[in-house]
């Protein structure tokens, strides 16, 4: 959902039945300006280009065998002109350049009007150039030749590259390059095999950029899980200044018109919080927070003048989108997150905390069946999040609520290694796949049983991605609490997964390989010690039934991970089901297959862990 710069129009992607639709309407009158079905198109982003066009970023799962690109999620830019209803593809008809986005597309408000920039790959030379896009034709004109190791770049208000970051995978060398006249000069470099710095965007002025990095010579405080601090770097002088945030934000907020940094957002146990460095924006946000006390409003979009703001409000049900009009002094609901789900079918979500076996405090959430306020002896589903460097948050979770609506209590632990709880908590998860990250889950089961909340004889474990691994490990490694498991797009063979990452990237010592080895506890590529932590190697230990669900187009965890597990279960004579989701990716992006995943999960749990 995105407001136009003036606030006259609002664009949104909606799900109608099992298909998506793009709709544009006038805010004051509700008059429809554009509406069309976009079928199963996976829309990843919407951005206004002035008042007359919208940049729609989509993705598709494809391979490019002629260029040696394996099956991947490829991104495309489409520009919709509202007056003519015509759509042109970004980089279309650009000589020798693929019409795929390399790192996304950017919209900049320049003195000549809004402009679109995108990186494209030359199919003949492999050169990656930054192109300025003709808004009428989609054709790109090269404005900057970028290094093959370029990761990110920052454009000023005129669309000029003022900074680049580069990373040499094999050597783990990260460098910052700043504009000096007509060229870029290396201003700083550091060896960073892991926890690499990042170039984030423009700073508080037009001649500064933001870098997230470890600089113990400038700051001895490590604010994030990676030990990084946010710095503002002067492009002309190269001077670094620490940004005056009281908390380390996980999201930076830039002014919709100028692109300058104005604030940041972070996640805590109460929801999303914000801190603004720009006084005017800060006053606006304080007024919004006062209008919705205890609701943790989430910023979605606002106009150039900051006078109209769309926020998401967690109502304790499925949540609503509110349009705040500061000029009129009013707020109105413009959309509901899940309009077909009645309030009485939404279960209560409680923040909880318990102590793991080694004394570490584990936070999380417990979702209760609708209408239950004093839980006693309930059947339980442990729902493990993916990542694993991610976290569950307060508020409506469609997966947890679907299970709770069937009568289950749902435990979502933020086990060690989860993000959002500081560097020490993150590092406590390194090397703990199948070890303490797993027992953190079962410790939560034992705590709920001791409290009388759940029946310890009626517990199953469910999860997706890393959570799918945890589900399978719940039947093979730390299996005492669980009578069944459901893995969605999960990892069953750790060594096979890391080897595949290395083969796809053509680099045995890539950043991704180093990252996974650290989390899994491997000392090298193809470390056979990982077999002892791989559920596919341990199926002789299984005592309960397993449901495997996997998207055929998953480019993060290949479907072979579920097929290998299913084969191993069958060879061991263990009960297993495998459901393959046609045309589905790692994120369950298609509404119909997401619904099928829920139906299959509920069917399986009802059979093997009945509520009654």
Secondary structure, DSSP 8 states (H G I E B T S, - for coil): -EE-TTSSEEEEEEEETTEEEEEEEETTT--EEEEEEEET-EEEEEEEETTTEEEEEEEEEEEEGGGTEEEEEEEEEEEEETTTTEEEETTTT-TTB-SSBSS-EEEEEETTEEEEEEEEEBTTT--EEEEEE-TTT--EEEEEEE-TTEEEEEE-TTS-EEEEEEEETTTTEEEEEEEETTEEEEEEEEE-SSS--EEEEE-SSTTEEEEEE--TTT-----STT--EEEEEETTT--EEE---SS--SEEEE-TTT--EEEEEEEETTEEEEEESSHHHHHHHHHHHHHTTTS--EEEEE-TTS-EEEEEE--SSS-EEEEEETTTTEEEEEEETTTTS-GGG---EEEEEEE-TTS-EEEEEEE--TT-SS--SEEEEEEE-SSSS----SS--HHHHHHHTTT-EEEEEE-TT-SSS-HHHHHTTTT-TTTHHHHHHHHHHHHHHHTTSEEEEEEEEEEETHHHHHHHHHHHTS-TT-SEEEEES--S-HHHHHHHHHHHHT-TT-HHHHHHHHHHT-SSTT-GGGGGG-GGG-GGG--SEEEEEEETT-SSS-THHHHHHHHHHHHTT--EEEEEETT--TT--SHHHHHHHHHHHHHHHHHHS---
